[in-house]
């Protein structure tokens, strides 16, 4: 018999933002499907009705698409196994519960929360495993039905056979749990709401999922799901449990380590191709183990679950920034312009992006050429380019430099020459003026250039003058929300506030 087409799923709960761990899970499922010619579907696990919100579902779908992932079946596009929201599948779960009860593979449990807590405390005192005793399993079916008909609340538990629960994990090998460590666990709560392990197993079976690829925090769930598969007589899928992602302190990655949501990475200007590349490396490596930069197509070609390691992965901001700088170098200029522009609009330095503003677009392209090599994230661009719009306050150190005898000579000579100039400044003319200042003052090196740079930008370090001067002069001629000061305007502003 031919192997079925691989089918994998990403099944998040819409109870919060999509974070690094879940995004990596989604990416690995997607890469596996693309590598094997299989199918990748999206399913929303929203049975936690109190915490699930439509806005989180919308956000996670947006984040997945931004990351470059797509799916052939899901809540917005449908598919042969619809619906793809668990909250819309409750009737399906109820039908399967009735089947298990009818086959005596599940039973009604009338134990109260107080009774269960007493059992747990007794187990603690006797140093036994804290598992359900199974006392309601001995109830006759007609007796249980009578009590239920009388309105007594009950949960539904699976009658778990006293036998080992085994499954094969592609990452970790063969795994076995003793049946008694699982006990007769709840399938449906007394509220009538089915539990996670129950619904996810039914959905995976009915949707013909062949490989369950997920985080290793689900390993303890897997024996319960295996027991449910066996109760229905369904074949087990392949499992692959991905390693934990740790922070730099070797603790599980969390908010205390900084931004971990995909929306945050997007806001800070991490390119999606860089983040996807980095997420792929958190627990996986290509043949040879030395390569770290991949295009999306190269990841698809190289990705194999057998290359996933069970060892924890450490989230490394330096490596992510390195990959982001690489992605920025490789990205088309038009894409970078589109991504970077909003950061400047937010500061009211640029108008909304419009192709009709050709002069502004061309000028901004040169701004990016100058400052992009100096950033790890696109959100850092405005700070790097701030001197184009705002003169920074002169620091104490720079004020002392300007007040020195050599500094004063350079300031007087330079400001006099700029005031005497007519028309726009060019890099060539600026160079000539600087040579004249050098000859008149005897200053050279940093004694010459630092005071001039402070006059023009407010700081003693920054871009080369031959690249900065054209941006200042041409920017001053553009109709921008915040005016860019020309060289002459900067000298006048400096003279008015500092001299």
ABEGO torsion letter per residue (X at the ends): XBBBBBBBBBBBBBAEBBBAAAAAAAAAAAAAAAAAGBBBBBBBBAABAAABBAAAAAAAAAAAAAAGBBBABEAAAEEAAOBABAAAAAAAAAAAAAAAAAAGABBBBABBAAAAAAAAAAAAAAGBBBBBAGAAAABBAAAAAAAAAAGBBBBBBBBBBBBBBBBBBAAAEBBBBBAAAAEBBBABBAAGBBBAAAAAAAAAAAAGBABBBBBAAAAAAAAAAAAAAAAAGBBBBBBBBBBBBBBAAGBBBBAAAEBABAAAAAAAGBBAAAAAAAAAABGBBBBGGABABBBAAAAAAABBAAABBABBBBBBAAAAAAAAAAAAAABBAAAAAAAAAAAAAAAGABBBBBAABAAAAAAAAAAAAAAAAABABAAAAAAAAAAAABBBBBBAAAAAAAABAAAAAAAAAAAAAAAABBEBBBAAAAAAAAAAAAAAAGBBEAAAAAAAAAAAAGBABEBBAAAAAAAAAAAAABBBABBBBBAAAAAAAAAAAAX
